[in-house]
Amino acid sequence: MREKGYGIIHTREGHRPDLSDLPENKRWRSRQIGAGIGDPGPCGKILVRGEAGWEIIPELAPLPGEAVIDKPGKGAFFATDLDLLLRRGGIQNIVLTGITTDVCVHTTMREANDRGYECLVLSDCTGATDYGNYLAALKMIKMQGGVFGAVATSADFIEAIG
């Protein structure tokens, strides 16, 4: 996409180091699975901005000039300036990749759809911790003629944009 001149926007979920932007119910839910937000983990405090485990992996690291949206929620529009960046750039179509298909990607797609963006999820460029949830998330996107957008493979997408 970079080679073809398309804009790339990266997102990552994380909270302020003092956790002042972390709702108590979200922290409680995260602790129910044994990995509480803000608790020590193998790569620093879990989902805390600035910690090693919060950084984007080197293989997908932003290049200079690419926007990074730091989001305190599951969706990339909540409490961020993503909508402003997209509208100022005249962007109406969004291609979503990343993890997790059934949570962050899906929430962002729903938020984008509500704001009038056309959305495409690349099925082989997303993933989830549970394969059944991954399949269900893709199915939900395609329901009712594409209620939230569309799904394609990266090969089909690359062929379509030529």
N, C-alpha and C positions, 0 to 999 in steps of 0.2 A: 504494500500500500504506500509505503514511503517512496519507493521508486517511481510510482505513478503520480506522486504529488498530492496524495490524500492526506488530510490532517489526522493526526493521531492524538487522542486524549487518553491519558492513563488515569485510573481510579484506584484508590486503596482505602480500605476501612481502617480507622484508628481513632483513638481518643486522646485528648489532651493529657499530658503527663500527670496532672493533678486529678484527672477523671471527672472534672467538673461538668463535662458534656455527656457523661454516661448515666442514662436513666437507671434507677435502682432495679427495675424489673429486668432490664437487659443484663445487668451484672448477675442477678440472681439466676436467670435462665442459663447463662454461660457456665455458672458454677455447678449446675445440675449435671453437666456432662463432664465435669472434672477439669475444665480448662477455663477458669474464671478470668474475665477481662480484667487486666491490671495485675493479675497474679504472676509470680515468677514462672518463666518457662525456659526451654532450652536455648532460646534466642532472645532472652530479655523478657520484659513484662509483656504479657499477651495483649495484642491489639492496642499498644500504646505508641503514639507517634514518637519517632526518634529512636525507637528500639531496633535492634538488628533484624528481628523477625518481622518487622513492619515494612521494611524496605522492599521495593520491587526487585525481583530476582535479576541478576546481571544479564541473562539472555533476553529479557524483555525491558531492560532499563530505558527510560526516556532519553531521547537525544536532546541536545540543547534546543530550546525553543518549543518543545512539546509540552503541552499543559499537563499538570498533575492535579487531580481533584482529590483532596483529602476529605473523606466523608465520615461523619460520626454514626451513620446509619447504614442500613442495607442498600438502599437506593442511592444512586449518585446525584440525584437532584435535591435530596433533603439536606437543608442547611449548607448548601454549596452555591457557587456561582456558575455551575455548569450551564444552566439555561441561558444565562447572560452571554457566556462565551459562544455558545452555539448560535444564538440569534444575531449577535454582533458579527459572526462569521458567515451569516447567511446560510447556515447549514439546516437542511430539512430532513435529511436521511441519515440514519445512524446504523452502523454495523457493529453488533455487540459480540465480544469474545470474552473469555475469562472464566473465572470460577466465583461462585458456584451457580450453575445453571438454574437451579431451583430456588435460590435465595437472592443473591446480589444481582445477578444478570437479569433474572425475571422481574425483580422489583424495579430495577432501573428501566427495563423495557416498558413496564406498565406505567411508570411515571412519565416516560417520554411519550408514550401513546396518548396519555391524558393531556399532554401539552401540544399535541398535533404533529409530532415527528413520525415519519415513516421508519419502521425498525426492521432490521434483519438480524437474526441470530445465526451464526455459523456453527452448525451442530458439532462439527469435528474440531472446533476451537473453543469449546466449553466443556465443563465437566462438573460432576457433583460427587459428594461422598457416598451417595447411594444411587446405584444405577437405575433402580425403579423410579426414584424421584426425578432423575435426569430425563428419562423417557416421558414421564408424566408432564414435566415442565415443557418439553418440546411439543407434546400433544396439545397442551392448553393454548399455546401460542397459535396453533393452526385451527383451533375450534372456530366454528361459526364463520368460516371463510377467512380466517386470519384475524381474529378479534384483537390481538395485540401486535400483529405484524406478520413476519414470514420467517421461515426456516430454510436454510440451504447448506450445502457443504461448501467448504472453501474452494474446492476444485470447480464446482459449478459457478460460484461467485467470480472467481478469477477469470473463467472463460467468458462470463457475461460482460465483465468490464473491459475485456480485451486488453 
